[in-house]
Amino acid sequence: MADTTDMTETFSDQLMGFTLPARNARGRLVRMESVLDQVLSAHDYPAPITHLLGEALVLGVLMGGLLKGDAAQLTMQAQTQGGIVKLLVVDYRAGAVRGYADFDGERLATLGANPSLTALFGEGYLAITFETEGNQRYQGIVPLEGDSLAEACESYFSQSEQIPTLIRVASRAGANGRTAAGLLIQHLADGEEGRERLHVRLDHPDWDHVAVMAGSISHNELLDPELSLEGIAWRLFHEEPEVRVQPGAALSRGCRCSAAHYEAIIARFPAEEQGEMRGADGVIAVDCAFCSRSFALAI
């Protein structure tokens, strides 16, 4: 592994990237603490939804961190017809992350403390949308199957992008708030551009080795506040000839709502439709689901 003596170690609320050149693999690591609490505190979520949204926020950061450029964005949306969780949405752009969940509280209360993904969503689906800095947009949709959102995201990369991917996410509540963390690692195309892609070689020995090593990570290691993200990469891959670490974006709660933002959106509607939006006082009321703020627009 490269000498990290002079590097500032990464512990929380910042993304960290790494590559394994000898194995044609790349990875992302993140641990969320204060930013996670900021996002979750916008609503009084019950424990199962807090856990679910915390996992979704980590996944959004891990996948969004694969994109390059400040204008690139990742949006992940889980939705179902008739499920207890009606909508779960997370988006990430250049370190700014936000998320929101809409659910049926009465039905959720009947499920107990640790409901399964199937119990929450029924026959739901997960849509993952990448928007590049060059305004290219591509999306994949996969069923919400398996035990976790992380499994559904692995299916997305396997089915939609044909990239072998392993994802691990951990979350827990503590005396000082909730912590959530995750690891994403992928096997990249073998060699120069134009070579055969690895989706026809999922049994590649390099990927088998990387997946076994990465899969050995424990929840406690991911969540350990005294173990840096660089330390996790070292524990997993210290036998590799080289591990290249790249500090990633610092995280922040990324709600982009403002009165000016909503005024610009409403201005696109015809005057007649704007009139229908107004209350008896002539004001247009707008609520932001992400941060639970309300705006009274006198336009």
C-alpha positions in Angstrom: 0.0 0.0 0.0 1.2 3.5 -0.7 2.8 5.4 2.2 0.1 7.2 4.1 2.2 8.7 6.8 1.6 12.3 5.7 -2.0 11.8 4.8 -4.9 13.0 6.9 -7.0 10.0 7.8 -10.7 9.9 6.9 -13.2 8.9 9.7 -16.6 10.2 9.0 -18.8 12.4 6.7 -16.3 12.2 3.8 -16.1 9.8 0.9 -12.9 7.9 0.2 -12.0 6.2 -3.0 -9.4 3.5 -3.7 -8.2 1.3 -6.5 -6.4 -2.0 -6.7 -4.4 -1.7 -9.9 -3.2 -5.3 -9.9 -6.8 -6.5 -9.7 -8.5 -4.0 -12.0 -10.8 -3.0 -9.2 -12.0 0.2 -7.7 -13.9 0.9 -4.5 -15.6 3.6 -2.3 -15.9 3.8 1.5 -18.0 6.1 3.6 -19.1 6.5 7.2 -21.9 9.0 7.9 -22.5 10.5 11.3 -23.5 14.2 11.7 -24.6 14.6 8.1 -26.8 11.5 8.6 -28.4 13.0 11.7 -29.0 16.3 9.9 -30.9 14.5 7.0 -32.9 12.2 9.3 -33.8 15.0 11.8 -36.0 16.7 9.2 -38.8 14.3 10.0 -39.8 12.2 13.1 -39.1 8.9 11.4 -39.8 5.7 13.4 -36.8 3.3 13.9 -37.4 1.0 10.9 -37.7 4.0 8.5 -34.6 5.6 10.1 -32.6 2.4 9.5 -33.9 2.1 5.9 -33.3 5.7 4.9 -29.8 5.6 6.6 -28.9 2.6 4.4 -30.3 4.4 1.3 -28.3 7.5 2.0 -25.0 5.5 2.3 -25.8 3.7 -1.0 -26.5 7.1 -2.7 -23.2 8.4 -1.6 -21.3 5.3 -2.6 -22.8 5.1 -6.1 -22.9 8.9 -6.6 -19.2 9.0 -5.7 -18.5 7.0 -8.8 -19.4 10.0 -10.9 -17.0 12.7 -12.0 -17.7 16.5 -12.0 -19.6 18.9 -9.7 -22.7 18.9 -11.9 -23.1 15.1 -12.0 -25.9 13.6 -10.0 -27.1 10.2 -8.8 -30.8 9.7 -7.9 -32.1 6.5 -6.3 -35.8 6.0 -5.9 -37.6 3.0 -4.4 -41.4 2.9 -4.9 -44.3 0.5 -4.7 -48.0 0.3 -5.3 -49.8 -0.4 -2.1 -46.7 -1.0 0.0 -46.1 0.4 3.5 -43.2 2.5 2.2 -44.8 4.5 -0.6 -41.7 6.3 -1.7 -38.0 6.4 -0.8 -35.8 8.8 -2.6 -32.1 9.9 -2.2 -29.9 12.0 -4.4 -26.3 12.9 -4.4 -24.3 15.6 -6.1 -20.7 16.6 -5.4 -20.9 15.6 -1.7 -24.3 17.0 -1.1 -26.8 14.3 -0.2 -30.5 14.4 0.7 -33.2 11.8 1.2 -36.9 11.4 2.2 -39.3 8.6 2.9 -43.1 8.5 2.7 -44.8 5.6 4.5 -48.0 4.4 6.1 -47.4 4.8 9.8 -50.4 2.7 11.0 -49.5 -0.3 8.9 -45.8 0.1 9.8 -46.6 -0.1 13.5 -48.1 -3.6 13.0 -44.8 -5.1 11.7 -42.6 -5.0 14.8 -39.1 -3.7 15.2 -37.2 -5.2 12.3 -39.5 -5.6 9.2 -38.0 -7.2 6.1 -37.6 -5.4 2.8 -40.5 -7.4 1.4 -42.7 -6.4 4.3 -42.0 -2.8 3.7 -42.2 -2.6 0.0 -44.1 -5.7 -1.2 -43.6 -5.9 -4.9 -41.6 -2.7 -5.3 -38.9 -1.6 -7.7 -35.7 0.4 -7.4 -34.8 3.0 -10.1 -31.2 4.3 -10.2 -30.5 7.3 -12.4 -27.0 8.6 -13.3 -26.8 12.1 -14.8 -23.3 13.0 -16.0 -21.7 16.4 -16.1 -22.2 16.4 -19.9 -26.0 16.0 -19.4 -26.1 12.4 -20.4 -28.7 10.5 -18.4 -29.1 6.8 -18.0 -31.3 4.7 -15.8 -31.8 1.2 -14.6 -34.8 -0.4 -12.9 -34.6 -3.6 -10.8 -37.1 -5.4 -8.6 -36.8 -4.7 -4.8 -35.8 -8.3 -4.0 -33.5 -9.8 -1.5 -32.8 -8.8 2.1 -31.7 -5.3 1.7 -31.4 -2.2 -0.6 -27.7 -3.0 -1.0 -28.6 -6.3 -2.7 -31.0 -4.5 -5.1 -28.2 -2.1 -6.0 -25.8 -5.0 -6.7 -28.5 -6.4 -9.0 -28.6 -3.0 -10.8 -24.9 -3.1 -11.6 -25.1 -6.7 -12.6 -28.2 -6.4 -14.8 -28.0 -2.8 -16.2 -24.2 -2.2 -16.4 -22.8 -5.7 -16.4 -20.2 -4.7 -13.8 -19.4 -7.2 -11.0 -20.1 -5.3 -7.8 -20.1 -6.0 -4.1 -21.8 -3.7 -1.6 -21.8 -3.9 2.2 -23.8 -1.4 4.4 -24.0 -1.2 8.2 -26.1 1.0 10.5 -26.8 1.4 14.2 -28.2 3.9 16.7 -26.0 5.1 19.6 -26.1 7.5 22.5 -24.8 10.3 20.2 -27.0 9.6 17.2 -27.1 7.1 14.3 -24.1 6.0 12.3 -24.2 4.4 8.9 -21.3 3.2 6.8 -20.7 1.3 3.6 -18.3 -0.3 1.1 -18.7 -0.6 -2.6 -16.2 -2.3 -4.8 -16.3 -3.2 -8.5 -14.2 -5.1 -11.1 -13.5 -2.9 -14.1 -13.0 -3.8 -17.7 -9.8 -5.8 -18.2 -7.0 -3.8 -19.9 -7.3 -1.1 -22.6 -10.5 0.4 -23.8 -12.2 -1.8 -26.4 -11.2 -5.1 -24.8 -13.8 -7.7 -23.9 -15.9 -6.6 -21.0 -16.0 -8.6 -17.8 -19.7 -9.3 -17.8 -18.9 -12.4 -19.9 -16.2 -13.3 -17.4 -17.9 -13.1 -14.0 -15.7 -15.9 -12.7 -12.5 -14.0 -13.3 -10.0 -15.1 -10.6 -9.0 -11.5 -9.8 -12.6 -10.6 -9.0 -13.2 -13.8 -7.0 -10.2 -12.8 -4.8 -11.3 -9.2 -4.4 -14.9 -10.2 -3.6 -13.8 -12.7 -0.9 -11.5 -10.1 0.7 -14.1 -7.3 0.6 -16.9 -9.6 1.7 -15.0 -10.3 4.9 -15.6 -6.8 6.3 -17.8 -6.8 9.4 -20.4 -4.4 10.5 -18.4 -3.5 13.5 -15.4 -2.6 11.4 -17.4 -0.4 9.1 -19.0 1.4 12.1 -15.9 1.6 14.4 -15.3 5.4 15.0 -11.7 4.8 15.8 -10.9 2.9 12.6 -10.3 5.2 9.6 -11.5 4.4 6.1 -7.9 4.1 5.1 -7.5 1.6 7.9 -10.4 -0.4 6.6 -8.8 -0.5 3.1 -5.5 -1.6 4.6 -7.1 -4.4 6.7 -8.9 -5.8 3.6 -6.1 -5.5 1.0 -2.8 -5.1 2.8 -1.5 -8.2 0.8 -2.0 -6.4 -2.5 1.1 -4.9 -4.2 -0.5 -1.5 -4.3 -3.6 0.2 -2.9 -4.1 3.7 -4.2 -6.3 5.9 -2.0 -8.1 9.0 -3.2 -9.7 11.4 -0.7 -13.3 12.1 -1.9 -15.9 14.8 -1.4 -16.7 16.1 2.1 -20.4 15.4 2.7 -23.2 17.8 3.6 -26.9 17.9 3.8 -27.8 18.8 0.3 -31.3 20.1 0.1 -31.4 22.8 -2.6 -34.7 24.3 -1.6 -35.1 28.1 -1.5 -37.8 30.6 -2.1 -36.0 31.7 -5.3 -35.8 28.1 -6.5 -39.5 27.5 -6.1 -40.4 30.9 -7.6 -38.4 30.1 -10.7 -40.3 26.8 -11.0 -43.7 28.3 -10.5 -42.9 31.1 -13.0 -42.9 28.4 -15.7 -46.6 27.7 -15.2 -49.3 29.8 -17.0 -50.9 32.6 -15.1 -54.2 30.7 -14.8 -52.5 27.7 -13.2 -50.5 30.0 -10.9 -53.8 31.5 -9.8 -55.2 28.1 -8.9 -52.2 27.5 -6.7 -52.9 30.5 -4.5 -54.6 30.4 -1.2 -57.3 32.8 0.0 -54.6 35.2 1.0 -53.1 35.2 -2.5 -50.0 33.3 -1.3 -48.7 30.1 -2.9 -47.6 27.7 -0.1 -44.8 25.2 -0.9 -43.5 22.5 1.3 -40.1 20.8 0.8 -40.4 17.1 1.7 -36.6 16.7 2.0 -36.0 19.2 4.8 -39.5 19.9 6.0 -39.4 23.6 5.4 -42.4 25.6 4.2 -42.2 28.6 1.9 -44.9 31.3 1.4 -44.5 32.7 -2.1 -46.2 36.1 -2.8 -45.6 36.1 -6.6 
